[in-house]
Amino acid sequence: MTESSTSSTGPIVLGTYRLDPSKSRVRYSGKHMFGMGTVHATFTVEGGELRVCEPLATSSVIVTVDAASFSSNSARRDKDVRSASLLDVAT
């Protein structure tokens, strides 16, 4: 990385950063089973880290999510997704 590399908030600092689970979540969007609309959902983050490397394209994010926290604002869908046929959160 060169000293002139910056982000919108300042210089990019190489290193490994831990994610704060209380301030983080994973948002998911995908096509509905019948392709007629988009489903938006979230997962709670249990932990993770961001590795900022040089070159930036080799940077990575590792996140652990709680599968049982799947939430799409549809109780029926949430139950179906958490079931044994999809995420199988019981096991």
N, C-alpha and C positions, 0 to 999 in steps of 0.2 A: 504494500500500500504506500502511496506517496503522501507526503505531508499535505498536499492540496486536496486530498479526498475528504469530502464533507457530506453530511446529510442535511436535511432541512432544519435540524436542531443543533448542528455543530459538527465538529470533527468525528469521524468514525474511529472508535477505539477497538483494536483487535483484542479478543479474549473470549472467555467463557462466562456466561451470565445465567444465573438461576432464575426461573420464572417464579413469580409470586402467585400461588394458586388462588389467593383471595381476590386478585385483580385480573385473573386470566380465565378465558373460556375458549372452547373451540366451537366455531360456528360451521354448520354444515348446510349445504343446499344441494338438492338433487331433484331430478324429474320424478313426478308421481308415477306410481306403478303403471298407470295407463297412459302416461305421457301428456296428460291434459293440463298439468300445472306444475309448479315448483314447490317442493317441500323445504321449509327452513326449520332447522333444529339446532340445539346446542348441547354440548357435553361439558360437565364440570372438569376442570383441570386438577389433577392430583399432584403433579409436579412436572418439571422439565427444565431444559436448558437450551440456550442459544449460543452457538459457537460462531463468532465472527472471525473469518480467516482471510488471508491474502492468497490468491485473489478472492474477491468477495463472492464469486460464483461457487466457491468451494465451501462457503458457510453452510451451517445446518441448524435445524431445530429438532429436538427430541422432546416429545410430550407424552405423558401418561394421562389418560382420561378415565373417568369412572363410567363404564358402559351403562350402568344402572341409572345414570343421571340424564340419559337421553330425554330431551324435552322438545316437543314440536307444537305445543299448544293444542294438541288433539289427544285426549285421554285414550281413546280407542287405538289410534296409531301408535302412541307411546307404548301401550301394553303389548301390541303386536310386535313392535320392533324389539322390545326387551325380552320377548318370549324365546323359547328353545328353538324355534324355527329360524330366528335371525341372530340376535346378539347373545342369547342364552345367558343372561346375567345371573341366573341362579347358580351356575357353575363357574 
